[in-house]
């Protein structure tokens, strides 16, 4: 039996008196941030705007990363990029689930997941080719421009910007 377990411990040893001390960790911060963002997301019904702003922020971060900043700035920019990616991934799934008819919801979500899972390796391959041919800065600036163009086309040609989603 483990030493920390009183259950079945020998009478000569007795139960240990030391307690495990819990220290704050990054996991606790992540949980608190997730709860805070979930509370904010329930009040925010213009999810399309949130997605558009997060993707636009991601492209601005890519442009800033192309300037090859210092390590501290690099970490801060990646944090902002991660926030935008988290918002985009969760809110886009929410929009699909709210807008899709119940009979087609699972099919649309599987196609969405296929696009995310299949697009990652294809994007990594293309970025690697661009980086080897034209360099790192072009490999960051080209996707940033494509993201801005794509979000502009989607927001102007669809109802995503003005769509209200109420659960």
Backbone torsions as a table, in degrees:
resi	resn	phi	psi	omega
1	UNK	NA	146.4	177.3
2	UNK	-64.6	152.7	-177.5
3	UNK	-68.3	-27.5	-175.6
4	UNK	-81.3	-4.9	-175.6
5	UNK	-94.7	118.9	177.4
6	UNK	-76.3	-26.3	-176.3
7	UNK	-70.9	109.7	179.7
8	UNK	86.0	10.6	178.4
9	UNK	-71.7	152.0	-178.8
10	UNK	-69.6	148.1	-177.9
11	UNK	-63.0	-26.1	-177.8
12	UNK	-73.1	-32.2	-179.8
13	UNK	-82.5	-43.4	-176.3
14	UNK	74.6	-176.8	-179.8
15	UNK	-85.0	139.9	176.1
16	UNK	-68.1	147.2	-177.7
17	UNK	-97.3	-11.2	179.9
18	UNK	-75.1	139.0	174.4
19	UNK	-101.9	153.7	172.4
20	UNK	-76.5	128.8	179.4
21	UNK	-94.5	125.4	178.4
22	UNK	-94.6	129.4	177.9
23	UNK	-107.6	149.6	176.8
24	UNK	-62.2	141.6	-178.8
25	UNK	-131.9	176.3	178.3
26	UNK	-68.0	-27.8	177.1
27	UNK	-63.1	-40.5	178.0
28	UNK	-63.5	-39.9	176.6
29	UNK	-63.6	-42.6	178.9
30	UNK	-62.8	-41.0	178.2
31	UNK	-64.6	-43.6	179.6
32	UNK	-64.1	-40.7	178.5
33	UNK	-65.5	-39.4	178.8
34	UNK	-64.1	-41.4	178.5
35	UNK	-65.5	-41.0	179.3
36	UNK	-65.3	-44.3	179.6
37	UNK	-66.7	-35.6	178.3
38	UNK	-64.8	-39.9	176.9
39	UNK	-64.6	-39.8	177.7
40	UNK	-69.0	-38.5	-176.6
41	UNK	-66.7	-31.5	179.1
42	UNK	-67.3	-30.3	-179.5
43	UNK	-83.9	-19.1	-174.9
44	UNK	-93.8	108.9	-176.3
45	UNK	-96.7	-10.5	177.1
46	UNK	-93.8	69.2	-173.8
47	UNK	-67.9	-29.8	178.1
48	UNK	-62.5	-39.6	177.2
49	UNK	-65.1	-39.7	179.2
50	UNK	-62.5	-42.0	177.7
51	UNK	-64.0	-46.1	179.9
52	UNK	-61.1	-42.5	179.7
53	UNK	-67.2	-40.2	-179.4
54	UNK	-66.7	-40.4	178.4
55	UNK	-68.4	-40.2	177.4
56	UNK	-63.0	-40.3	176.6
57	UNK	-63.9	-36.8	177.0
58	UNK	-63.2	-39.2	178.8
59	UNK	-70.9	-34.6	175.8
60	UNK	-65.2	-38.7	177.4
61	UNK	-63.4	-41.0	177.8
62	UNK	-62.3	-40.2	177.1
63	UNK	-63.8	-41.2	178.9
64	UNK	-66.7	-36.4	178.0
65	UNK	-68.4	-26.8	178.7
66	UNK	-66.2	-19.8	177.4
67	UNK	-79.4	1.5	179.6
68	UNK	52.5	67.4	-176.3
69	UNK	-75.0	178.2	176.5
70	UNK	-67.2	169.6	-175.2
71	UNK	-64.4	-40.2	-179.7
72	UNK	-63.5	-42.3	177.7
73	UNK	-67.3	-37.9	177.4
74	UNK	-59.4	-45.3	179.6
75	UNK	-65.7	-42.5	178.9
76	UNK	-63.9	-41.3	178.2
77	UNK	-65.4	-38.3	176.8
78	UNK	-66.1	-33.4	175.6
79	UNK	-63.6	-46.2	178.2
80	UNK	-63.5	-40.1	178.6
81	UNK	-63.9	-40.1	177.4
82	UNK	-64.2	-38.8	175.9
83	UNK	-62.3	-45.0	178.8
84	UNK	-63.7	-39.8	178.5
85	UNK	-65.8	-40.0	177.4
86	UNK	-63.2	-42.1	177.9
87	UNK	-64.9	-45.7	-177.6
88	UNK	-63.1	-45.8	-177.3
89	UNK	-65.7	-44.7	-177.6
90	UNK	-73.1	-42.6	-176.0
91	UNK	-72.9	-32.8	178.1
92	UNK	-67.9	-37.7	174.7
93	UNK	-64.1	-40.2	179.3
94	UNK	-63.0	-44.1	179.7
95	UNK	-62.4	-43.2	179.3
96	UNK	-62.4	-43.9	-177.9
97	UNK	-68.0	-31.7	179.7
98	UNK	-78.2	-40.8	-174.2
99	UNK	-81.1	-34.7	-174.7
100	UNK	-68.8	141.5	174.5
101	UNK	-65.4	151.1	-175.3
102	UNK	-60.2	-30.7	-178.5
103	UNK	-72.4	-22.4	-176.7
104	UNK	-115.9	3.6	-172.9
105	UNK	-60.9	-45.6	-178.0
106	UNK	-66.3	-38.6	178.8
107	UNK	-64.3	-43.3	-180.0
108	UNK	-66.7	-38.9	178.3
109	UNK	-67.0	-35.4	177.8
110	UNK	-68.6	-37.6	175.9
111	UNK	-65.9	-38.6	177.3
112	UNK	-61.6	-46.1	-179.9
113	UNK	-67.1	-36.7	176.3
114	UNK	-62.4	-41.2	177.5
115	UNK	-63.3	-41.0	178.4
116	UNK	-69.1	-46.7	-178.0
117	UNK	-69.5	-38.3	179.8
118	UNK	-80.9	-27.6	-179.1
119	UNK	-73.8	-27.7	-179.5
120	UNK	-60.6	-55.2	178.9
121	UNK	-64.5	-35.7	178.5
122	UNK	-66.0	-43.4	177.3
123	UNK	-64.0	-38.6	177.9
124	UNK	-65.1	-40.0	178.0
125	UNK	-64.1	-47.0	179.4
126	UNK	-63.5	-40.5	179.0
127	UNK	-64.9	-39.2	177.2
128	UNK	-63.9	-40.2	178.0
129	UNK	-65.6	-46.0	178.9
130	UNK	-60.8	-41.9	-179.2
131	UNK	-65.2	-39.1	-179.5
132	UNK	-72.6	-28.4	-179.1
133	UNK	-86.6	-51.5	-172.4
134	UNK	-109.2	-11.6	177.6
135	UNK	108.1	170.5	-174.3
136	UNK	-66.8	-41.9	-176.6
137	UNK	-65.2	-39.6	177.4
138	UNK	-67.7	-36.1	178.7
139	UNK	-67.0	-19.3	174.3
140	UNK	-93.5	-37.9	-176.8
141	UNK	-74.6	-35.8	-178.9
142	UNK	-64.0	-48.3	175.5
143	UNK	-64.8	-32.3	177.9
144	UNK	-63.4	-44.4	177.5
145	UNK	-65.1	-40.4	178.5
146	UNK	-64.8	-38.2	177.8
147	UNK	-63.9	-44.7	179.7
148	UNK	-63.4	-43.9	178.8
149	UNK	-63.2	-44.4	-178.9
150	UNK	-65.0	-43.9	-179.0
151	UNK	-68.9	-33.9	177.2
152	UNK	-65.9	-44.0	178.9
153	UNK	-64.1	-45.0	-178.6
154	UNK	-65.0	-42.9	-177.3
155	UNK	-70.6	-33.8	-179.2
156	UNK	-82.3	-29.0	-176.3
157	UNK	-97.5	-3.6	179.5
158	UNK	-126.5	179.5	178.9
159	UNK	-97.4	16.4	-175.0
160	UNK	-61.7	-38.1	-177.3
161	UNK	-67.0	-38.0	-175.8
162	UNK	-101.1	-3.6	-176.2
163	UNK	-70.0	132.1	175.0
164	UNK	-102.1	132.0	177.3
165	UNK	-114.0	119.2	179.1
166	UNK	-120.2	125.5	-178.4
167	UNK	-82.1	NA	NA
